[in-house]
Amino acid sequence: MDKLIDVHRYEGGILLLVLNRPQAANALSKQLLSELTAEIAKISLDSSIRCVLITGTGEKAFCAGADLKERLEMNEVEVRQAVSSIRDAINAVEKMPQPVIAAINGAAFGGGLELALACDIRIAAEQAKMGLTETSLGIIPGAGGTQRLPRIIGVSAAKELIFTARRLSARDAEQLGIISRTVPADELLSAGLELAREIVKNAPLALQAAKKAINNGTETDLATGLRIEEMCYETTIHSEDRKEGLQAFKEKREPIYTGK
């Protein structure tokens, strides 16, 4: 059986995950979800990996969401299990300690966009289309879309997109703030890697602490969020990287961070 997740490592601790099921628009089949979940578990425990990119094979689809052909053969119990598997995999992406970039190379609908929303940063190819289209199929977003999209673009705008099942161009998604940048298709991977290289120049423990502070703090009131920030800051004080950063600043050189 062919693997459906390709893994590529780059210098500097950058890792690229590629959804490789182009004949099915990189849809989230049982096998693909199983492989994705396994890779996420390994990456989350690997301190040598400092930034992760997720993209899809080809230029047509990033991820079409759930595999609806597979879903047609399921009974209600199996459907619930399948949705739970997608939800768990996407939640695991969000919980990865490293910064995660979604490089949306093509269509990202339903669970495909929900996967991207669980990433920290999203960039897209100019021809990419995206949307939470579940209400047009008689269901609702079930892998975080109703929760993450409002937090990114606001409640009213998210309701409009979900209620209408609207499909957006990459430019429209950029204007709404769903993605941060649109680039030509042939520049997408290089743009993602360039962004990752800019990120991994910085201290790994600091990146993880900043991600935790933002993710946890934005779910609370300001006072609690500030306390969370303080606790996350504390985790960096005794690190060797903090001392290296100060020493490099003093010596006017680039710091060499080890993640310790």
N, C-alpha and C positions, 0 to 999 in steps of 0.2 A: 504493500500500500504506500503510495507516494505521500511524502510529508506535505502538509498544507501551510506550515509556517516556516519561512526561510529566515535564518539568523545570520547577520553579517556584523563583524566587529571592525571598528576603525580605531586608529590611534587616539590616545587621550581618554580612553574609557568610554567611547561612544559605541552604542549598540543599536543596530537597525533590525526591527521585526517587520517582515513582509507577509501579509496575508496572500497566500499563493493558491487561489482557486479561481482563476480568471474565467473558466468556462461557466461558472455559476456566480459571476459578479462578486467574487470573494465573500459570498454569503456565509453566515455563521452556522455551519453544520455541526453535528455532534463531534465529529473528528476534529474539525478546526478549533472548536471551543476547548476540547480536551488538550490539544497541543498548545494553544494559547495560554491556558491556565497553568500548564506545567512550566512553560517558559517564564511566565511572570513570577512564579514561585522561585525559580532558580535565580532570576535577575535580582529579585528583592533581597536575596541573601548574599549577593556577590558585591563586595565593596569595591572591586576593581572597575565596576560599571558606574559611570558618573552621570550619564545622560542617555535616554532611550528615545528612538524615533520609531513611529509606527506608520506604515503605509501599505498600499495594496499593489498587486502586480498589474501592469498595464496602465493604460490611460483612460479606460472606460469607467472603472469602478474602484473606489476605495473599499467600500463594503456596502452591500445592498441590504444589510440587516439580517433578520432571521431567514433561514432557508425555507421558503414557503412550500416548495415541492415536498420537502421532507416533512413539513408540518401537516400537510394534507393527509398523510398516512397515520397520523397520531390520534389516539383517543384523548379525552379531556385530561386524564391523569398525566399522560405523556406530554401534553402541551404544557401543563403546569411545570413539569420537571424541566422541559426545554427552556421555558422562560426563566426559570430559576437558575439554570446553567448560564444563560446569557447575562443575567443580572449579576451573578457571582463573579463572572469573568471581568465584566466592566467595572464592578466595584473594586476588584483586585488591581486593575490598572490605576484607578484613582489613588489607591493606598500604597502604590510603589513609592519607596523613599526617594528615588531619583526623580529629577525633572523629566517629564515625558512630553514629547512633541508629536502631534498628529500631522503628518504630511498628506493632505487629502488630495489624491491624484485624480479622482473621478467622482462618480456618484456616491453619495453617502446618505442613505435614507433609512428611516426607522432606527433599528439597532446599530446601523453603521454610523449614523450621526451621534447616537448615544455613546458609542465607543469613543468617538472623537471628543465629545463633551467631557468625558472623564479624564482626558489628557490635560496637562497644564497649559499648553500653548497649541494653537491650531493655525497652520498655514495651508493654503490651497492653490491648486493649479487653476488657471483662468477659466478652463472649460468645466470645472467641477460644478456639480449640482448637489443640493442637500436639502433635507427637510425631515420633520417628524410627521410622517404621513399615515400613522396608524389609524386615525379616526375614519379614514376613507376605506379601511378594511374591517371596520366594525369593532376595533379594539382601541386601546390607548397606549402611549409609550409605557413600556413596562420594565425598562432597564435604566431608570433614572432620568429619562427625558423630561418628565413633568416637574422634576425637582432641580436639575442642573441648569436647564435652559433659562428658567426665570431668574436664577441667581446670576446668570451671565448677562442677560439682556433686559431684565426687568419683567415683572409679572404681566403687565398689559400686552407687551409685544410678544411674549411667549404664548399667552393665551390665543392671540390672533393667529400665530403660526400653527399651533396645535389644533385649534378649532377648525381652521380652514384646510389643514393638511397641505399647506402651501409648499411648493418646491422653489427653492431660492437659487439664484446664480451665485457664483463665488463673490462677485462684486457686491451684490445685495447683502450677502452674509457678512462681508467685511464692514459695510456701512452700519449694520446692526450690532457689530462687535462679537459675532459668533466666531469669526476668524480674525487674526491680527494682520494678515498680509496675504495678498494675491500675487502670484508670479506666473510667468509662462510655464507651460507643462514641462518643457525640457530643462527648466532651471529649478524645478521643485526640489529634487533630491539635494542638489548642491546648496540651495537656500536653506534647507533643513539642516544639513551638515554644518554649514557656516554658522547658523544660530547655535547649534549644539557645541561647536568649538568655542564660541564666545562664552557659553555657559560654563564649560568644563575648565576654563582658565581659573575659575574661582574655587574656593575651598569646598570640598565635598560635604563635610559635616555642616558647614554654614548653609549650603544649598538645601540640604535636608531639613535643617532647622527652620529656614525661611519658608519652605514649602509647608511644613507642619504648622507653623504659626499662621500662615495665610489661610490654609484649608480649615483649621480648627477655629481660628479667631473670627472669621467671617460668618460663622454659624451662631454667634453669640452677640450679646450687647457689647458696646465699646469697652466698658470697664473690664468685663471678663476677657475680652479679646486682648486688651493691654496686658493683663496678667498672664495670658497664654504666651504672648510675645516675650515677656520677661523670663518665663520658665524656659522657653526655647533658646533665648539668648544665653542663659546660664549654662546650657549644654556645650556651648562653644568656648567658654572662658578658660577651661583647663586643657584645651586641645593644643597639640603641637602646631597645628596649622595656624592658629591665632598668633602664636609667637613668631612663626615663619613669616606671616603677613606683615607684622610690625618690623621684623628685621629686614625684609626685602624693601619695605618702604624707606627705612633708614639708609639702606645701601643703594637705593635708586636702581633696583633690578627687578626682574620678574620673579614672583614667588614660585617656589616649587612645593606644591601641596601634596601630602601623602594620604590624607584622609584619616589622620590620627590626632 
